Amino acid sequence: MCGIVAYIGNREAYPVIIKGLKRLEYRGYDSAGIALMDGEINVYKCKGKVSDLEEHIGSKNINGTIGIGHTRWATHGVPNDVNAHPHSSESGNLVMIHNGIIENYGTLKKELSRLGYTFESDTDTEVLVYLIDHIQQKENIDLVEAVRLALNEVAGAYAIVVMEKQHPDILVAAKKGSPMVIGIGKDEYFVASDASPIIEYTKNVVYLEEEEIAVLERNKELKIITIKNKKITPYIQELELHLEAIEKGGFDHFMLKEIFEQPRSILDSMRGRINIEKGTIQLGGIQEYLEKIKNAERIIIIGCGTSWHAGLVAEYLIEDLARVPVEVEYASEFRYRNPIISEKDVVIAISQSGETADTLAAIELAKSKGATIFGVCNVAGSSIARASHAGAYTHAGPEIGVASTKAFTAQVTVLTLIALSLAQHKGTITKSRFHQILNELALVPNMVERVLQNNEQIEYIASIFKDARNFLYLGRGYSFPVALEGALKLKEISYIHAEGYPAAEMKHGPIALIDEEMPVVVIATKGGNYEKVVSNIQEVKARKGTIIAVVTEGDVQVKEMADYVIEVPEVDDALIPLVSVIPLQLLSYHIAVMRGCNVDQPRNLAKSVTVE
């Protein structure tokens, strides 16, 4: 999940790499490092953030037009100066950065130790750069061939960039299971984990495929081979990303910016896909497989974290509207329990980044059993997009904050369109209900705008509960996944323990926790379960619990019982998650800020989980 940046060309490498690392810091921020070639290879690295690295470098030599940089999310070895990347070979001729996990590093390390090598760090990365150097010296071959042979001996995931002291005009990059994009400028190349460090310099990019090696030489065309030594013609694409999309735009944090972007991101997720006048939904990626999905015996939805919660919303939507059995699985568990899958199943894989390692592994398992894979992700050209038979992009735009916000509502929007389209083609929804939901869905961006106007009120509520040690979130029906998502957001960024529960399950255990010190957030909007939720609120009040209620505008009954109330517009039950999750995002954000937490970079987390 680390972030990698590299540059070779005519401009000074240091400013390019440092700026790129700052843009990739959402991928990991335990430690950071950079290596620059200026006759010698100068390596600077330290525990901490990229700003700590800048301070550490100070007035040291930062000259050089070739270099590599890294910001780390620790897997092997604790975050410290020694384990920080880049890592050098024992000879000092090679230096390397790495994202991923080398699973057989232990075996390789034992063999290299037997041959007399000694290691400084606890990382798997150092083992790989030693292996490359060993093969190069033993076989007397060039760097490209040494990298190729070494990668045939490793198991696991990697995105690597290697720089060689003896040949200062070449970088070698390779990937398997971890994302890597190459930017092509005029007589220069850029390498990064995603496009954000590149967009400022060029829009022409190549996304490396699995087990491909890129050779970047000064004043030469990009060369790509596979680890089996097959030549590949680079496929150059034009980036759709814009620089302003990855800047804060006047907001204090990316998370707050992304919360406030949701009216637009939800609209963009629907744009060109719905026609209100004609009452139609057009999902290009789904059309070819519509019959397969319509006739599926069941739909399996896989995801992790927030994407799993979006999948739970989709379960309610698809079963309610389209009457198809749905199972929602944690991707991280799915592949390890020997699941029963057949060619009659459709798997919907949800991932913001499109690079989630557990979800990718689950996709490959399902494909091997003959299932049809439908991907829902946000990043064009991502691994999940390429691994799926068909799919739909959410078009939410870049999400830099580690805690996902606009990605969730964009995913739910697309999944709602899928459920509605499927229901219409199966004939399981009346015309009037279909048009009602479709018309209200088109109005959701405006509804979200109205909810965001409650920001100051939500900030005030946050000030009251910022020192709470525990929270309970309750919801029924479509609001249950929202309760889970609200609890997750609070845990992720404020480090307050929080749990989401179906409201009716409260009395089966969690009610024992309720007292005057326990804030209870209840999604109590008008709908089919309203009276039941009111009863659950009364049970909490009877035990002196403090209620923060999310209610429908104009509600009277819950207002009389709740201690604090946040209103949202009235909307069909099926669309409640899109409006009710917004105040929970804001509540978490303001509590975290008041507690002095790093909202965009919460401890121990990274945005794109590309390791298992």
C-alpha positions as CSV (number, residue, x, y, z in Angstrom):
1,M,0.0,0.0,0.0
2,C,3.1,2.2,-0.2
3,G,3.4,5.1,-2.6
4,I,6.2,5.0,-5.1
5,V,7.5,7.8,-7.4
6,A,10.4,7.9,-9.8
7,Y,11.8,10.2,-12.5
8,I,14.3,10.2,-15.3
9,G,14.8,13.1,-17.7
10,N,16.3,16.5,-18.0
11,R,14.8,18.4,-15.0
12,E,15.9,18.1,-11.4
13,A,14.4,14.9,-10.0
14,Y,14.1,16.0,-6.3
15,P,11.2,18.6,-6.7
16,V,9.2,16.1,-8.9
17,I,9.6,13.2,-6.4
18,I,9.0,15.2,-3.2
19,K,5.8,16.7,-4.6
20,G,4.7,13.3,-5.9
21,L,5.3,11.7,-2.5
22,K,3.1,14.3,-0.9
23,R,0.3,13.5,-3.3
24,L,0.7,9.8,-2.6
25,E,1.0,10.1,1.1
26,Y,-2.5,8.8,1.5
27,R,-1.1,5.4,0.5
28,G,1.2,5.3,3.6
29,Y,2.9,7.6,6.0
30,D,5.0,5.6,8.4
31,S,8.3,6.6,6.8
32,A,9.6,8.1,3.6
33,G,12.7,8.2,1.6
34,I,14.4,9.2,-1.6
35,A,17.4,8.2,-3.7
36,L,19.1,10.6,-6.2
37,M,21.9,10.0,-8.6
38,D,24.6,12.6,-8.9
39,G,27.7,10.6,-9.8
40,E,27.0,8.7,-6.5
41,I,23.7,7.5,-5.3
42,N,22.5,9.7,-2.3
43,V,19.9,8.0,-0.2
44,Y,17.9,9.9,2.4
45,K,15.2,8.3,4.5
46,C,13.6,8.5,7.9
47,K,10.7,7.5,10.0
48,G,7.7,9.8,9.7
49,K,5.9,11.8,7.0
50,V,7.3,13.4,3.8
51,S,7.6,16.7,5.7
52,D,9.9,14.9,8.1
53,L,12.0,13.7,5.2
54,E,12.3,17.2,3.8
55,E,13.5,18.4,7.2
56,H,15.9,15.4,7.4
57,I,17.4,16.3,4.0
58,G,17.9,19.9,4.9
59,S,20.8,21.4,3.0
60,K,22.2,18.0,1.8
61,N,23.0,17.3,-1.9
62,I,19.7,16.9,-3.8
63,N,21.2,17.3,-7.3
64,G,20.4,14.7,-10.0
65,T,18.1,14.2,-12.9
66,I,17.2,10.6,-12.0
67,G,15.8,9.4,-8.7
68,I,13.2,7.3,-6.9
69,G,11.1,8.0,-3.8
70,H,8.8,6.1,-1.4
71,T,6.3,6.7,1.3
72,R,5.6,3.6,3.4
73,W,2.8,1.7,5.0
74,A,4.7,-0.9,7.1
75,T,4.2,-4.6,6.4
76,H,7.6,-6.3,7.2
77,G,9.4,-4.5,9.9
78,V,8.4,-1.6,12.2
79,P,8.4,1.9,10.9
80,N,11.9,3.3,11.5
81,D,14.8,4.8,9.7
82,V,16.4,1.5,8.8
83,N,13.2,-0.2,7.4
84,A,12.3,2.9,5.4
85,H,12.7,2.7,1.6
86,P,14.7,3.0,-0.7
87,H,16.8,-0.1,0.1
88,S,20.3,-0.6,-1.3
89,S,22.0,-3.8,-2.3
90,E,25.0,-4.9,-0.2
91,S,27.4,-3.8,-3.0
92,G,25.8,-0.4,-3.1
93,N,25.3,-0.6,-6.9
94,L,21.5,-1.0,-6.8
95,V,18.8,0.9,-4.9
96,M,15.1,0.0,-5.0
97,I,11.7,1.0,-3.8
98,H,8.8,-1.5,-3.5
99,N,5.1,-1.7,-2.9
100,G,3.6,-5.1,-2.0
101,I,4.7,-8.2,-0.2
102,I,7.3,-10.8,-1.2
103,E,5.7,-13.9,0.3
104,N,8.8,-16.2,0.0
105,Y,11.2,-13.6,1.3
106,G,12.1,-15.8,4.3
107,T,13.3,-18.6,2.1
108,L,15.2,-16.2,-0.2
109,K,16.8,-14.5,2.8
110,K,18.0,-17.8,4.3
111,E,19.6,-18.7,1.0
112,L,21.3,-15.4,0.6
113,S,22.5,-15.5,4.2
114,R,24.0,-18.9,3.5
115,L,25.9,-17.3,0.6
116,G,27.4,-14.7,3.0
117,Y,25.0,-11.8,2.6
118,T,24.1,-9.8,5.7
119,F,21.0,-7.7,6.1
120,E,20.4,-4.4,7.8
121,S,16.6,-4.2,7.8
122,D,13.6,-6.4,8.6
123,T,12.0,-5.8,5.2
124,D,11.2,-8.2,2.3
125,T,12.3,-5.4,0.0
126,E,15.9,-5.5,1.0
127,V,15.9,-9.3,0.3
128,L,14.7,-8.6,-3.3
129,V,17.2,-6.0,-4.1
130,Y,20.0,-8.3,-2.7
131,L,18.6,-11.1,-4.9
132,I,18.7,-8.9,-8.0
133,D,22.2,-7.7,-7.3
134,H,23.4,-11.3,-6.6
135,I,22.0,-12.6,-9.9
136,Q,23.5,-9.7,-11.8
137,Q,27.0,-10.3,-10.4
138,K,26.8,-14.1,-10.7
139,E,25.5,-14.2,-14.3
140,N,27.3,-11.0,-15.4
141,I,24.2,-9.6,-17.0
142,D,22.6,-6.2,-17.3
143,L,20.1,-4.8,-14.8
144,V,17.0,-5.6,-16.9
145,E,17.8,-9.2,-17.3
146,A,18.8,-9.5,-13.6
147,V,15.4,-8.0,-12.6
148,R,13.6,-10.4,-14.9
149,L,15.3,-13.5,-13.6
150,A,14.9,-12.4,-10.0
151,L,11.1,-11.8,-10.4
152,N,10.8,-15.4,-11.7
153,E,12.0,-16.5,-8.3
154,V,9.7,-14.5,-6.1
155,A,6.1,-15.2,-5.0
156,G,3.7,-12.4,-3.9
157,A,2.9,-8.9,-5.0
158,Y,5.2,-6.1,-6.1
159,A,5.6,-2.8,-7.8
160,I,9.3,-1.9,-7.9
161,V,11.6,0.6,-9.4
162,V,15.3,-0.1,-9.5
163,M,18.2,2.4,-10.1
164,E,21.8,1.4,-10.8
165,K,24.9,3.3,-9.9
166,Q,27.0,2.0,-12.8
167,H,24.4,2.9,-15.4
168,P,22.9,6.3,-14.4
169,D,20.7,6.6,-17.5
170,I,18.2,3.8,-16.8
171,L,15.4,2.9,-14.5
172,V,13.7,-0.5,-14.4
173,A,10.2,-0.8,-13.1
174,A,8.0,-3.9,-12.8
175,K,4.6,-4.8,-11.3
176,K,2.5,-7.8,-10.2
177,G,-0.5,-7.3,-8.0
178,S,0.3,-3.7,-7.1
179,P,-0.6,-0.7,-9.3
180,M,2.0,1.2,-11.4
181,V,1.6,3.9,-14.0
182,I,4.3,5.4,-16.3
183,G,4.0,8.9,-17.5
184,I,5.6,9.8,-20.9
185,G,6.8,13.3,-21.3
186,K,9.2,15.0,-23.8
187,D,12.5,13.2,-23.2
188,E,11.5,12.2,-19.7
189,Y,9.6,9.5,-17.8
190,F,7.6,9.4,-14.6
191,V,6.7,6.4,-12.5
192,A,4.1,6.3,-9.8
193,S,1.6,4.2,-7.9
194,D,-1.2,6.3,-9.4
195,A,-1.5,9.2,-11.8
196,S,-1.7,12.0,-9.2
197,P,2.1,12.8,-9.2
198,I,2.2,12.7,-13.0
199,I,-0.8,14.8,-14.1
200,E,1.1,18.1,-13.6
201,Y,3.7,17.1,-16.2
202,T,2.0,14.9,-18.8
203,K,-1.3,13.3,-19.7
204,N,0.2,10.4,-21.7
205,V,0.5,7.3,-19.6
206,V,1.0,3.6,-19.8
207,Y,-0.5,1.3,-17.1
208,L,1.7,-1.7,-16.6
209,E,-0.1,-5.1,-16.7
210,E,0.7,-8.1,-14.5
211,E,4.3,-9.4,-14.6
212,E,5.4,-6.6,-17.0
213,I,8.8,-4.9,-16.8
214,A,9.3,-1.4,-18.1
215,V,12.7,-0.2,-19.2
216,L,13.1,3.6,-19.0
217,E,16.2,5.0,-20.7
218,R,17.2,8.5,-21.4
219,N,16.4,9.6,-25.0
220,K,15.0,6.2,-25.9
221,E,11.5,4.9,-26.4
222,L,9.8,3.1,-23.6
223,K,10.4,-0.7,-23.7
224,I,8.2,-3.3,-22.0
225,I,8.8,-7.0,-21.6
226,T,7.2,-9.7,-19.5
227,I,9.1,-11.6,-16.8
228,K,9.0,-14.5,-19.4
229,N,10.9,-12.2,-21.8
230,K,8.0,-11.5,-24.2
231,K,8.1,-8.1,-25.9
232,I,5.0,-5.9,-25.3
233,T,3.9,-2.9,-27.4
234,P,3.2,-0.1,-24.9
235,Y,-0.5,1.1,-25.0
236,I,-0.5,4.9,-24.3
237,Q,-3.6,6.4,-22.8
238,E,-4.6,9.9,-22.1
239,L,-5.4,10.8,-18.5
240,E,-8.8,12.2,-17.7
241,L,-7.6,13.4,-14.3
242,H,-7.3,17.2,-13.7
243,L,-4.8,18.8,-11.4
244,E,-7.4,20.8,-9.4
245,A,-9.2,17.6,-8.5
246,I,-6.3,16.5,-6.3
247,E,-5.9,19.8,-4.5
248,K,-7.7,20.9,-1.3
249,G,-9.5,23.8,-3.0
250,G,-9.6,26.0,0.1
251,F,-10.8,23.3,2.5
252,D,-8.9,22.4,5.6
253,H,-8.8,18.7,4.8
254,F,-9.3,16.5,1.8
255,M,-12.0,14.6,3.7
256,L,-14.1,17.8,4.2
257,K,-13.6,18.7,0.6
258,E,-14.8,15.3,-0.5
259,I,-17.8,15.3,1.8
260,F,-18.8,18.6,0.2
261,E,-18.2,17.3,-3.3
262,Q,-20.9,14.7,-3.0
263,P,-23.7,16.6,-4.7
264,R,-21.5,16.7,-7.8
265,S,-20.0,13.2,-7.4
266,I,-23.4,11.7,-7.1
267,L,-24.6,13.6,-10.1
268,D,-21.5,12.5,-12.1
269,S,-22.3,8.9,-11.1
270,M,-25.7,9.2,-12.8
271,R,-24.7,11.5,-15.6
272,G,-25.6,10.1,-19.0
273,R,-27.1,7.0,-17.4
274,I,-30.6,8.1,-16.6
275,N,-33.2,9.8,-18.8
276,I,-36.0,11.1,-16.6
277,E,-38.3,12.1,-19.5
278,K,-38.1,8.7,-21.1
279,G,-37.9,6.8,-17.8
280,T,-34.9,4.8,-18.8
281,I,-31.5,3.7,-17.4
282,Q,-28.6,3.1,-19.7
283,L,-25.6,1.4,-18.1
284,G,-23.2,0.6,-21.0
285,G,-21.1,-1.9,-19.1
286,I,-24.1,-4.0,-18.0
287,Q,-26.0,-4.3,-21.3
288,E,-24.0,-7.2,-22.8
289,Y,-24.4,-9.2,-19.6
290,L,-28.0,-8.1,-18.8
291,E,-29.5,-11.5,-19.6
292,K,-26.9,-13.3,-17.6
293,I,-27.5,-11.1,-14.6
294,K,-31.3,-11.3,-15.0
295,N,-31.2,-15.1,-15.0
296,A,-28.6,-15.4,-12.3
297,E,-29.5,-17.9,-9.5
298,R,-27.8,-15.5,-7.1
299,I,-25.6,-12.5,-7.0
300,I,-22.6,-12.5,-4.7
301,I,-21.2,-9.0,-3.7
302,I,-17.7,-8.8,-2.5
303,G,-15.9,-5.8,-1.0
304,C,-13.9,-4.6,2.0
305,G,-14.6,-1.8,4.5
306,T,-16.8,0.9,3.2
307,S,-17.2,-0.9,-0.1
308,W,-18.6,-3.9,1.9
309,H,-21.1,-1.5,3.4
310,A,-22.1,-0.2,0.0
311,G,-22.6,-3.9,-0.9
312,L,-25.0,-4.4,2.0
313,V,-27.1,-1.5,0.7
314,A,-27.1,-3.2,-2.7
315,E,-28.3,-6.4,-1.1
316,Y,-31.3,-4.6,0.2
317,L,-31.9,-2.9,-3.2
318,I,-31.5,-5.9,-5.4
319,E,-33.5,-8.3,-3.3
320,D,-36.2,-5.7,-2.6
321,L,-36.6,-4.4,-6.2
322,A,-35.3,-7.1,-8.5
323,R,-36.1,-10.2,-6.3
324,V,-32.7,-11.9,-6.9
325,P,-31.0,-13.7,-3.9
326,V,-27.9,-11.8,-2.8
327,E,-25.0,-12.7,-0.6
328,V,-22.6,-10.0,0.6
329,E,-19.1,-11.3,1.4
330,Y,-16.0,-9.8,2.9
331,A,-13.5,-10.3,0.1
332,S,-10.8,-11.0,2.7
333,E,-12.7,-14.1,3.9
334,F,-14.4,-15.2,0.7
335,R,-11.5,-17.0,-0.9
336,Y,-10.4,-18.8,2.3
337,R,-13.6,-20.6,3.1
338,N,-13.9,-22.7,0.0
339,P,-17.1,-21.0,-1.3
340,I,-19.6,-22.7,-3.5
341,I,-19.5,-20.8,-6.9
342,S,-20.8,-21.8,-10.3
343,E,-21.2,-20.4,-13.8
344,K,-24.8,-19.5,-12.8
345,D,-23.5,-16.9,-10.3
346,V,-22.8,-13.2,-10.9
347,V,-20.2,-11.6,-8.7
348,I,-20.3,-7.8,-8.2
349,A,-16.9,-6.6,-6.9
350,I,-16.8,-3.2,-5.3
351,S,-13.6,-1.2,-4.8
352,Q,-12.9,2.5,-4.8
353,S,-9.3,2.1,-6.0
354,G,-9.8,-0.9,-8.1
355,E,-6.6,-2.3,-6.7
356,T,-7.8,-3.9,-3.4
357,A,-5.7,-7.1,-3.1
358,D,-8.3,-9.2,-1.3
359,T,-11.0,-8.3,-3.7
360,L,-8.7,-9.1,-6.7
361,A,-7.9,-12.5,-5.2
362,A,-11.7,-13.2,-4.7
363,I,-12.4,-12.2,-8.3
364,E,-9.8,-14.6,-9.6
365,L,-11.3,-17.4,-7.5
366,A,-14.8,-16.7,-8.8
367,K,-13.6,-16.5,-12.4
368,S,-11.9,-19.8,-12.1
369,K,-15.3,-21.3,-11.1
370,G,-17.0,-19.8,-14.2
371,A,-18.8,-16.9,-12.5
372,T,-19.4,-13.7,-14.3
373,I,-17.7,-10.7,-12.7
374,F,-19.1,-7.2,-12.7
375,G,-16.8,-4.6,-11.3
376,V,-17.8,-1.3,-9.6
377,C,-14.8,0.9,-9.1
378,N,-13.7,4.5,-9.3
379,V,-10.3,4.4,-11.1
380,A,-10.2,3.9,-14.8
381,G,-7.7,1.3,-16.0
382,S,-7.4,-0.2,-12.5
383,S,-6.7,-3.9,-11.9
384,I,-10.3,-4.8,-10.9
385,A,-11.6,-2.9,-13.9
386,R,-9.4,-5.0,-16.2
387,A,-10.1,-8.3,-14.4
388,S,-13.9,-7.9,-14.6
389,H,-16.0,-9.2,-17.5
390,A,-18.0,-5.9,-17.4
391,G,-18.6,-3.1,-15.0
392,A,-19.4,0.5,-14.2
393,Y,-17.1,3.3,-13.1
394,T,-18.5,5.4,-10.3
395,H,-17.0,8.7,-11.7
396,A,-16.6,10.1,-8.2
397,G,-13.3,11.7,-9.0
398,P,-10.1,11.3,-7.0
399,E,-10.6,10.5,-3.3
400,I,-7.5,11.5,-1.4
401,G,-8.8,11.3,2.2
402,V,-8.1,7.8,3.6
403,A,-11.6,7.6,5.1
404,S,-13.9,7.0,2.2
405,T,-16.9,9.4,1.8
406,K,-17.9,10.4,-1.7
407,A,-16.8,6.9,-2.9
408,F,-19.5,5.3,-0.7
409,T,-22.3,7.5,-2.1
410,A,-21.1,7.1,-5.6
411,Q,-21.0,3.3,-5.2
412,V,-24.5,3.3,-3.7
413,T,-25.7,5.5,-6.6
414,V,-24.4,3.1,-9.3
415,L,-25.6,0.1,-7.4
416,T,-29.1,1.7,-7.2
417,L,-29.1,2.1,-10.9
418,I,-28.1,-1.5,-11.4
419,A,-30.9,-2.7,-9.1
420,L,-33.5,-0.5,-10.8
421,S,-32.3,-1.5,-14.3
422,L,-32.4,-5.2,-13.3
423,A,-35.9,-4.8,-11.7
424,Q,-37.3,-3.1,-14.8
425,H,-36.0,-5.8,-17.1
426,K,-37.3,-8.6,-14.8
427,G,-40.6,-6.9,-14.4
428,T,-40.4,-7.1,-10.6
429,I,-41.1,-3.4,-10.1
430,T,-44.2,-1.5,-11.0
431,K,-43.9,1.4,-13.4
432,S,-45.1,3.9,-10.8
433,R,-42.5,2.7,-8.2
434,F,-39.7,2.7,-10.8
435,H,-40.5,6.2,-11.9
436,Q,-40.8,7.4,-8.3
437,I,-37.4,6.1,-7.3
438,L,-35.8,7.3,-10.5
439,N,-37.2,10.8,-10.2
440,E,-36.2,11.0,-6.5
441,L,-32.7,9.7,-7.4
442,A,-32.3,12.6,-9.8
443,L,-33.1,15.0,-7.0
444,V,-30.6,13.4,-4.5
445,P,-27.7,15.8,-5.3
446,N,-29.9,18.7,-4.3
447,M,-31.0,16.9,-1.2
448,V,-27.4,16.3,-0.2
449,E,-26.8,20.1,-0.7
450,R,-29.5,20.7,1.9
451,V,-28.0,18.3,4.4
452,L,-24.6,19.9,4.0
453,Q,-26.2,23.2,5.1
454,N,-26.5,21.6,8.6
455,N,-22.7,21.5,8.9
456,E,-22.5,24.1,11.7
457,Q,-25.2,22.4,13.7
458,I,-23.4,19.0,13.3
459,E,-20.1,20.7,14.4
460,Y,-21.9,21.9,17.6
461,I,-23.1,18.4,18.3
462,A,-19.6,17.1,17.7
463,S,-18.2,19.5,20.3
464,I,-20.5,17.9,23.0
465,F,-19.4,14.4,22.3
466,K,-15.7,14.8,21.2
467,D,-14.5,13.2,24.5
468,A,-16.9,10.2,24.4
469,R,-15.1,6.8,24.7
470,N,-17.8,4.8,22.9
471,F,-20.6,5.3,20.4
472,L,-23.4,3.0,19.3
473,Y,-25.0,3.4,15.9
474,L,-28.5,1.9,15.2
475,G,-30.5,1.5,12.0
476,R,-33.1,-0.7,10.5
477,G,-33.6,-1.9,6.9
478,Y,-31.8,0.3,4.5
479,S,-30.4,2.3,7.4
480,F,-28.5,-0.6,9.0
481,P,-25.6,-0.4,6.6
482,V,-25.5,3.3,7.2
483,A,-25.2,2.7,10.9
484,L,-22.2,0.4,10.1
485,E,-20.7,3.0,7.9
486,G,-21.2,5.8,10.4
487,A,-19.5,3.7,13.1
488,L,-16.6,2.9,10.8
489,K,-16.0,6.5,9.9
490,L,-15.8,7.5,13.6
491,K,-13.4,4.6,14.4
492,E,-11.2,5.3,11.4
493,I,-10.5,9.0,12.0
494,S,-11.2,9.8,15.7
495,Y,-10.0,6.5,17.3
496,I,-13.2,6.4,19.4
497,H,-14.6,2.9,19.7
498,A,-17.9,2.6,17.9
499,E,-20.2,-0.2,16.8
500,G,-23.1,-0.3,14.3
501,Y,-26.0,-2.6,15.0
502,P,-29.4,-3.4,13.5
503,A,-31.7,-1.4,15.9
504,A,-33.7,-4.5,16.8
505,E,-30.5,-6.4,17.8
506,M,-29.7,-3.8,20.5
507,K,-31.8,-5.7,23.1
508,H,-29.9,-8.9,22.3
509,G,-26.7,-7.7,23.9
510,P,-25.5,-4.1,23.3
511,I,-28.3,-2.7,25.5
512,A,-26.1,-3.8,28.4
513,L,-23.6,-1.1,27.4
514,I,-26.1,1.8,27.5
515,D,-25.9,4.4,30.2
516,E,-25.7,8.2,30.4
517,E,-22.1,8.0,29.1
518,M,-23.0,6.2,25.9
519,P,-24.1,8.4,22.9
520,V,-26.4,6.4,20.6
521,V,-26.8,7.6,17.0
522,V,-30.1,6.4,15.5
523,I,-31.1,6.7,11.9
524,A,-34.8,7.3,12.4
525,T,-36.1,8.6,9.1
526,K,-39.7,8.2,8.0
527,G,-40.3,4.9,6.3
528,G,-41.5,1.3,6.7
529,N,-39.6,0.8,9.9
530,Y,-40.2,4.1,11.6
531,E,-42.5,3.0,14.4
532,K,-40.1,0.1,15.3
533,V,-37.2,2.5,15.5
534,V,-39.2,4.8,17.7
535,S,-39.7,1.9,20.1
536,N,-35.9,1.2,20.0
537,I,-35.3,4.9,20.9
538,Q,-37.7,4.6,23.9
539,E,-35.7,1.6,25.1
540,V,-32.5,3.6,25.0
541,K,-34.0,6.5,26.8
542,A,-35.4,4.2,29.5
543,R,-31.8,3.3,30.3
544,K,-30.6,7.0,30.3
545,G,-28.8,6.8,27.0
546,T,-28.2,10.0,25.0
547,I,-29.8,10.0,21.6
548,I,-28.5,11.7,18.5
549,A,-31.2,11.1,15.8
550,V,-31.1,11.5,12.1
551,V,-34.7,12.3,11.2
552,T,-36.8,13.3,8.3
553,E,-37.5,17.0,7.9
554,G,-40.6,18.0,9.9
555,D,-40.4,15.0,12.2
556,V,-42.2,15.7,15.6
557,Q,-42.3,12.3,17.4
558,V,-38.6,11.5,17.5
559,K,-37.7,15.2,18.1
560,E,-39.6,15.0,21.4
561,M,-37.5,12.0,22.6
562,A,-34.1,12.6,21.1
563,D,-31.4,14.8,22.8
564,Y,-30.1,16.1,19.5
565,V,-31.7,15.9,16.1
566,I,-30.2,16.3,12.5
567,E,-32.8,16.6,9.8
568,V,-32.5,15.2,6.2
569,P,-35.0,15.6,3.3
570,E,-37.8,13.0,2.9
571,V,-36.9,10.4,0.3
572,D,-37.9,6.9,-0.7
573,D,-36.7,4.1,1.6
574,A,-34.4,2.8,-1.1
575,L,-32.5,6.1,-1.3
576,I,-32.2,6.9,2.4
577,P,-28.5,5.8,2.6
578,L,-27.6,8.5,0.2
579,V,-28.9,11.3,2.4
580,S,-28.6,9.9,5.9
581,V,-24.9,9.0,5.7
582,I,-23.9,12.6,5.1
583,P,-24.5,13.9,8.7
584,L,-22.6,10.9,10.0
585,Q,-19.6,11.7,7.9
586,L,-19.6,15.3,9.1
587,L,-20.1,14.2,12.7
588,S,-17.0,11.9,12.5
589,Y,-15.0,14.6,10.7
590,H,-15.7,17.3,13.3
591,I,-15.1,15.0,16.3
592,A,-11.8,13.9,14.9
593,V,-10.6,17.5,14.2
594,M,-11.6,18.6,17.7
595,R,-9.6,15.6,19.1
596,G,-6.5,16.8,17.2
597,C,-6.5,13.7,14.9
598,N,-4.9,13.7,11.5
599,V,-8.2,13.4,9.5
600,D,-6.7,12.7,6.1
601,Q,-4.1,10.3,7.3
602,P,-5.4,8.4,10.3
603,R,-2.9,6.2,12.1
604,N,-2.2,2.7,10.8
605,L,-4.4,3.1,7.8
606,A,-3.8,3.5,4.1
607,K,-6.1,4.4,1.2
608,S,-5.5,1.6,-1.2
609,V,-5.0,-1.8,0.5
610,T,-2.9,-3.5,-2.1
611,V,-1.5,-6.2,0.2
612,E,-3.3,-9.1,1.9
